[in-house]
Amino acid sequence: MRNGDFLRLWSGQTISQFGSQISGLALPLLAILVLDASAFEVAALGVAEFLPFILFSLPAGAWVDRLRRRPILIVADWGGASR
């Protein structure tokens, strides 16, 4: 790991993915334990979580391919951190 930029990118992505996986587990558990959500409601919560990704990922991907990559990665990581 001699390349410092790569190490920072890799470390940041690892931490980001870990946080995303924890929130993916915590949200349904919170709905079940605190709100007494049914199986259908937990499934609807999962659909609502991934629906924007499905609807916007292809058009957004085509659009950002025209822009510089580094600023896009920084903005995307900040947006992911606010989730």
C-alpha positions in Angstrom: 0.0 0.0 0.0 2.5 2.5 -1.1 0.0 4.8 -2.9 -1.4 7.1 -0.2 -4.3 8.3 -2.4 -5.4 4.8 -3.0 -5.1 3.9 0.7 -7.3 6.9 1.7 -9.9 6.0 -1.0 -9.9 2.3 0.0 -10.2 3.1 3.7 -13.0 5.6 3.2 -14.9 3.2 1.0 -14.5 0.4 3.6 -15.8 2.6 6.4 -18.7 3.8 4.2 -19.8 0.3 3.2 -19.6 -0.8 6.8 -21.9 2.0 7.9 -24.3 1.3 5.0 -24.5 -2.3 6.0 -25.1 -1.5 9.7 -28.0 0.9 8.7 -29.4 -1.7 6.4 -29.7 -4.0 9.4 -30.7 -1.5 12.0 -33.7 0.1 10.1 -35.7 -3.1 9.7 -34.9 -4.2 13.3 -36.0 -0.8 14.6 -39.2 -1.0 12.6 -39.9 -4.5 14.1 -38.9 -3.9 17.7 -40.1 -0.3 18.2 -43.0 0.1 15.8 -44.2 -3.6 15.8 -44.1 -3.6 12.0 -45.6 -6.6 10.2 -43.6 -8.6 7.5 -45.4 -6.6 4.8 -44.5 -3.3 6.3 -40.8 -4.3 6.7 -40.9 -5.4 3.0 -42.5 -2.1 2.0 -39.7 -0.3 3.9 -37.1 -2.2 2.0 -38.7 -1.4 -1.3 -39.0 2.3 -0.4 -35.3 2.3 0.5 -34.2 0.9 -2.9 -36.8 2.4 -5.2 -34.9 5.7 -5.7 -31.7 3.8 -6.5 -33.6 1.8 -9.2 -35.3 4.8 -10.7 -32.4 7.2 -10.8 -29.2 5.1 -11.1 -29.2 4.7 -14.9 -30.0 8.3 -15.9 -27.6 9.7 -13.2 -24.9 7.3 -14.4 -25.2 8.5 -18.0 -25.1 12.1 -16.8 -22.1 11.9 -14.5 -20.0 10.0 -17.0 -19.6 13.3 -18.8 -18.1 15.0 -15.7 -14.8 14.8 -13.9 -14.6 11.7 -11.7 -12.9 13.0 -8.5 -15.5 15.8 -7.6 -18.3 13.3 -8.3 -16.8 10.8 -5.9 -16.4 13.4 -3.2 -20.0 14.6 -3.6 -21.3 11.1 -3.7 -19.5 10.1 -0.5 -20.7 13.2 1.3 -24.2 12.4 0.1 -23.8 8.8 1.3 -22.6 10.0 4.7 -25.7 12.0 5.2 -27.9 9.0 4.8 
